[in-house]
Amino acid sequence: MKVNRNITSLVLVLVCLQVITLFAQSDVISQVKETIKAGSAKELSKYLNQTVDVTIDDKMQPYSKAQAEFIFRDFFRQHPANEFNIIHQGSSKGGQPFAIGQYKSGAETYRVFMKIKTVGNQQLVHEISFVKE
């Protein structure tokens, strides 16, 4: 009887940890979504890893967090957001969270893909791409 209670408690703890992880993922993704929608490179940089792979129009380049902020500032200035929505989010088989979105600026539409990586106790954007559709 006591063994069953211990197993039940362990399962409950594991389920709670999984739920907390899912909420943390979606919270980071929703925060990034709002910063992109607002076109705020400064706010976006708060959610970037120290080194981030940035792809804009099929040109991938690793940047420091500070460099990426300048890249996004220029991008948002040249392509102000009319609309930005997350179309899909989930986790890879290895548990790495990701999100796919659609960014609209004027007549242009970009597919946005971002990978989230856990660094310490924080979830940060490790890779992000804006590719014209």
N, C-alpha and C positions, 0 to 999 in steps of 0.2 A: 504494500500500500504506500509506504514511504517512498519507495523507488519510483512509483508512478507519479507521485506528486512532484518529485525532483525533476523527472523527465518533462512533465507538463510545464513546470516553472522555466526550465531551460528553453523549451520550444517557444514559450511566450516571450522570453527575453530576446531570443533570436528574431522572432517576428517583429517585435518592437524596434530592434536595431535596423532591420530592413526598411521598415516604414519611415524611420527617421532619416535614413540615407536617401530614400526616394524624395522626401520633402526637401532635403538640403539640395539635391540635384535640381529639382524644379525651381527652387528659390533662386539659385544662382542663374539659371537659365532665364527666369522671369526678370531678374534684375538686369541682366545683359540685354534682354529684349527691350526693356524700357529705355536704357541708355542709347541703344541703336536707334530706336524710334525717335528719340529726342535729338539725335545727331550730336551727342556729347562725347567727344573723344576723351576728354578729361575724366568723365565718370566711367567710361568703358575701361580705361586703363586701370581702374581700381580692381577690376576682375581679371586682369591679364596676369599670366605667369611671368616670372622674371625674363624668360626668353619665350617668344611666341612665334610660331610659323604663320605668316600672313600671306594669303594668296589674293591678289586683286587682278582680275582679267587674265587668269592663267599664268601669272608670274608669281611663283612662290619664293619667299625670302624669309629667313629667320631674322627677327629683330629683337632688340632689347625692349623692355616694357616702355621706356621713354621714347625710343625711336618709333615704336608702333603707334604711340599716341599721336605723333606728328603725321604719320601715314594716314591714320583715320581722320585726323582733323582736316587734312587736304581732301580726302575722299568725301567726307560729309559736306564740305564746302562746295565741291564740284558737283556732287550728286545729293542734294538735300532730300531727306525722306518725305515721301507722301504717305507711305504706309509701310509697316513692317509687321509680319506675323510669323509665329512659329508654326510650321506645318506638321512636324513630327519630332518627337524626342524619345530617347530610350537609352539603352546601355549596350555596349558591345558584349560579346561572349566573355571577355575578360573583365567585364564590369565597368568599363570606362564610359561615362555618360557622354552623350552627344545630342545635338539638336540640328534640325534643318529648318530654314526659314525662307521667306520670300520678302525681298526689299524692293520697293518701288520708288523710283525717283523720276518724275516727269513721265516720259514715254518709255523709260528704261526699266527693266526688271532684272534683278540679280537673285541668284540662288545663294543662300548663305548657309554655310556648314561650319559648325564649331564642335570641337572636342574639349571636354572638361577633364582636368587632371587633379587628383587630390594631392596637395602639397602641405605636409604637416597636417593640420586639422582644417585647412581651407580648401575649397574647390575653386580652381582657377581655369580660365580659358588657356589651353595649351596650343590650340590651332584654330584658325578662323579663316574662312575664304568668302569672297564676294565674287561670283562668276556670273557674267552677263548671260541671260537666257536667250 
